[in-house]
């Protein structure tokens, strides 16, 4: 990974059990999103899964994410970099902006179509992350 700002990332080694726990948490959130019919719930858990996938892969690279203002944007950026998948940066930031509108601008409505698109996208990222982790552990 390049351009690791110490404000957002701290060098740290993780055990295989810790890495598995991080990734399993992302999978659990994705499964909650995929098994729910309420678009807002799908969106919230899909977004959380995306961020947790990023945290897991950044940890696999030997860095802990520091909780600072703007750290979700940095997680999305680094996840895109690690997986060499530019769409993560684009779609992830769109999801982040939607999440912020919901939090800070009085809420917003996520349509069924949007929720489905976000869920499919995060599912694709999850598959790429699994493939990356398998490749890295061989």
PyMOL commands that set and color helices and strands:
alter all, ss='L'
color gray80, all
select helices_A, chain A and resi 16-34+39-60+71-83+86-104+112-137
alter helices_A, ss='H'
color red, helices_A
select strands_A, chain A and resi 9-11+63-65
alter strands_A, ss='S'
color yellow, strands_A
deselect
rebuild
show_as cartoon
